[in-house]
Amino acid sequence: MLRRMVELTASLFEAGGTLAMSVGAIVALGLALRDRGGGGRVVYRSFRNRLGRAIILGLELLVAADILRTISTEPTLEQVVVLGLIVLIRTFLSFSLDIELERRWPWQPRSDER
């Protein structure tokens, strides 16, 4: 019973991650088109930032799903290694996207905090 509940929760997290990225892309496109009066550079930057944030959110939800799936069974060493690699890759992607979007290292203060 508990395993089925955890598996269902993991599936919901996966669906949420997919939905966050898909809806985020559509919303980012719509808002970028709304901002088209500012010129091509503004539209591009707007779309890119919003899409990047949607991807980061989706990746975080997918990592949660992977963790739940792995702990819902008696994990083998191979499953734990695969989970570790998936989490490492997704974390690296999220970290890289965040740096690119914020244009600063996470430990650096924001320009509005100075």
C-alpha positions in Angstrom: 0.0 0.0 0.0 2.7 2.5 1.0 4.8 1.6 -2.0 1.8 2.2 -4.3 1.3 5.6 -2.7 4.9 6.6 -3.0 4.9 5.4 -6.7 1.8 7.5 -7.3 3.4 10.5 -5.7 6.5 10.0 -7.8 4.4 9.9 -10.9 2.6 13.1 -9.8 6.0 14.8 -9.3 7.0 13.7 -12.8 3.8 15.0 -14.3 4.3 18.2 -12.4 7.8 18.6 -13.7 6.8 18.0 -17.2 3.8 20.3 -16.8 5.9 23.1 -15.3 8.3 23.0 -18.2 5.6 22.8 -20.9 3.3 25.4 -19.4 6.3 27.6 -18.5 7.4 27.5 -22.1 4.0 28.5 -23.4 3.7 31.3 -20.8 7.2 32.5 -21.5 6.4 32.7 -25.2 3.2 34.6 -24.6 4.8 37.1 -22.2 7.7 37.6 -24.6 5.4 38.3 -27.4 3.5 40.8 -25.2 6.9 42.5 -24.6 7.8 42.7 -28.3 7.4 46.5 -28.3 10.7 46.7 -26.5 12.6 45.2 -29.5 14.2 41.9 -30.3 16.7 41.9 -27.5 14.0 42.5 -24.9 11.8 39.7 -26.3 14.7 37.3 -26.4 15.9 38.1 -22.9 12.4 37.9 -21.5 11.6 34.6 -23.2 15.0 33.1 -22.2 14.7 34.1 -18.5 11.2 32.8 -18.1 11.9 29.6 -19.9 15.0 29.0 -17.9 13.0 29.4 -14.6 10.4 27.0 -15.8 13.1 24.4 -16.7 14.7 24.8 -13.3 11.4 24.2 -11.5 10.7 21.2 -13.7 14.1 19.7 -13.1 13.6 20.1 -9.3 10.3 18.2 -9.5 11.9 15.5 -11.6 14.7 15.0 -9.1 12.1 14.6 -6.3 10.3 12.0 -8.4 13.6 10.1 -9.0 14.4 10.1 -5.3 10.9 8.9 -4.3 11.1 6.1 -6.9 14.4 4.9 -5.6 13.4 4.9 -2.0 10.1 3.2 -2.6 11.9 -0.1 -3.3 14.8 -1.8 -1.7 17.4 0.0 -3.8 20.3 -1.9 -5.3 23.7 -0.4 -5.5 23.1 0.1 -9.3 19.8 2.0 -8.6 21.6 4.2 -6.1 24.4 5.0 -8.5 22.0 5.7 -11.3 20.0 8.0 -9.0 23.2 9.7 -7.9 24.2 10.4 -11.5 20.7 11.6 -12.5 20.6 14.0 -9.5 24.1 15.2 -10.2 23.3 15.9 -13.8 20.0 17.6 -13.1 21.6 19.6 -10.2 24.4 20.7 -12.5 21.9 21.8 -15.1 19.8 23.8 -12.6 23.0 25.4 -11.2 24.2 26.3 -14.6 20.9 27.7 -15.7 20.6 29.7 -12.5 24.1 31.2 -12.9 23.3 32.1 -16.5 20.0 33.7 -15.7 21.2 35.6 -12.6 24.5 36.6 -14.3 26.3 36.0 -11.0 27.6 33.2 -8.7 25.1 32.1 -6.1 27.3 33.4 -3.3 27.7 36.9 -4.8 25.2 39.6 -3.7 22.6 40.7 -6.2 23.1 44.1 -7.8 20.0 45.4 -5.9 21.4 44.1 -2.6 24.6 46.2 -2.8 
